[in-house]
Amino acid sequence: MKTKAKFVLRLSILTLSIASAYAIAADSDTLKDNATNSTTPPKDSSTNQSTSQQNKLDSMTIVGSYTASKDVTSATGLNLTDREIPQATTVITQQRIQDQDLTNIKDIVDNTIGLSNIPADTERNTFISRGFQVSNYQIDGSIQPLGGLGGSLGQTLVDLSTYESVEVVRGATGLTTGSGNPAASINFVRKHADSKTFKGYVNMQTGSWDKREFSTDLSSGLNHDGSIRGRIVAKYNKNNYFIDRYSKETSVFYAVIDADITQDTLLRIGAGVQNNNAPGATWGYLPSYSSDGTFTKWDKSKSAAANWSYYDTDSNYYFVNVEHYFNNGWKLKVDYNHSQYKQHSQLLYLGTYIDDLYNYTLKSHSKNTANTLDVQLNGDYALFGRNHEFVTGALYSKQNLKQYYGYGTNYQEAFPDDLSSFDGDLDTDFETPTLNADYDTKELGFFAATRFNIRDDLKWIAGARISNWKREGFNTSYYSTTGKITPYTGLLYDITPNHRAYISYAEIFSPQDKYDANDELIAPLEGKTYEVGLKSTYLNDNLHTSIAFFKTDQDHYAVGTGVYADSGNYIYEEKNMTSKGFELEATGRITRGWNMSAGYSQYRAKDSSGDDVNTTYPKKQFKLFTTYNFVSRLPQLTVGGGVNWQGKIYSDDSNGYRTEQSSYAIFNLMARYDLTPKAQIQLNVHNLFDKTYFSTVSADSYGYGEPLNFTVGLNYKL
């Protein structure tokens, strides 16, 4: 974007901001919100209703709010509100997704308290929580593979158009997820066919870098009484980027049918596909140092990709879900999910120092196929004159990964050009990719949990999971874990009707294929989270706040020593990692038309020697986003904005050369105007002040974050 265009855009936004601030001040004199002086205690599911349907009605909040309107089951399997979970919990509602123009899983991570995204290149990302990598995610509570190497098959590019909301539970979540790291659980709640009448929308967007996007979401009853309903979601996006030679094309299609088989039985059947084509994709980022220690700061548009580089990913899935309510109010839920991720790519990586670069040219294709079956039974039971909740379940999953690699004819040869003048022209031929890996991963787990309503103001959650895990196949070690138990417990106490204190302990484990000096497999990683916090509610349950203090231990962390055992296995030694910190969050509606999400997170991660670890992960973050609708003066207009700030990150290479990004803040703005009761136009501006910053740093490279950009969209409700 040229300098003049930037100036005009900023001037327009500044004018809008000043006018908005004046209007808010004027409008606030006429606002009378009953919630302001309300002392009504919050509603939650601890009031012992006999059916889950009544629980859900009690936990509903105002439509369009930033607070959750449904129970969050991804932490314990129990039907609990976010306030009843003894861990730090964030729910990204559909309203926030729309207001912030969040488009994929990366955007969710970037805008959720306590989470951060570390891009590996243009197509791969690593998600971090409390100093540990998020290793899997959930869809409607069923586990899905996030994939290794930063989601190399496109798992970190999941589009949000097919999801209603996203639930994030931070810390260890082994009770419901089985194996993984003590980082976080990210659960995507699918859109379902919940309308008996025809409704939907069409949306068109344009924006920076020739962005073109069209999407639609349509649902309707399919028979006379609406007992069979259908919904389809479609999206197409194509845009260039600020990086030379790189562009992106994404298409999404999703369809689901909900059928009331009986008054007590619901059947859901759905399927979807997502295709991502990325010509000019990079493999890694820009090299940062010359061999003499001279640091080079490249233009933001600079790319190390060749003209023939591309990274294409495809995913397809289908699912069947059955929910049945028994006469006593208990619910049986059975989920089957099938997913397949594919990747095809030709990539160029330029390694070592700028004045001593080598070509690493690779042609590859991979496929990951996953099948999961999840069965859960939950309901209420009476004991000692009080009602309590119980859930039990079993999960079986099987994944198969196949990888094919073929190298370029100039693989590991000296780079023939000067990178500063490199325009992507590099001749090479690729050999036909051959099988590099083919292995299965199987997991079988059983879990049970209960919530004892000891008193009206005191609840105790206790549960455990037993897991069997195995991996075997071509070009992988055989390793397994049998009968691994991961406990979970938490105590919640209502200090007042609006303030709930909690303390919890949770575990998780992750097998690893690393060997010690005796050629024996190192024990599975064991993650343990200790957490104490306070969850409060204000303004008639419209504003939720939380504060959490946590300590997370990860035992048996394998660190390479750089030598080999007799068998040729790389030698690792075990170390322990500890992360300590706290998180603050406030989310919800302050007055009529004023929504807000704000939070601060901070931690420090050290190994058993007391040294800081993972210094490329931001340890301090502040995230704020707020919107305001002019309820009395101009109800058609909604304006908003926010800021994402993070602390310093850095990385040192073997020669002591440091690549560093100091703390920085990114400001964003939005405005939406209702042209008619059905049509609205929305503007989103990202990185308002065009801040130049590194989104990721490593020992010998760095990558830039997005410069100033905008999106304008027109939405029409049908």
Beta strands, then each sheet from edge to edge (+ up, - down):
strand 1: 89-92
strand 2: 115-119
strand 3: 125-129
strand 4: 132-133
strand 5: 136-139
strand 6: 142-145
strand 7: 163-170
strand 8: 184-190
strand 9: 199-207
strand 10: 211-221
strand 11: 228-240
strand 12: 247-262
strand 13: 265-277
strand 14: 286-287
strand 15: 310-325
strand 16: 331-351
strand 17: 358-383
strand 18: 386-407
strand 19: 434-455
strand 20: 458-474
strand 21: 479-496
strand 22: 499-510
strand 23: 525-538
strand 24: 543-564
strand 25: 570-591
strand 26: 594-607
strand 27: 620-630
strand 28: 634-646
strand 29: 649-652
strand 30: 658-661
strand 31: 664-674
strand 32: 679-686
strand 33: 694-697
strand 34: 701-704
strand 35: 709-717
sheet 1: 1+ 7- 8+ 5+ 6-
sheet 2: 2+ 3- 4+
sheet 3: 9+ 10- 11+ 12- 13+ 15- 16+ 17- 18+ 19- 20+ 21- 22+ 23- 24+ 25- 26+ 27- 28+ 31- 32+ 35- 9+
sheet 4: 14+ 34- 33+
sheet 5: 29+ 30-
end
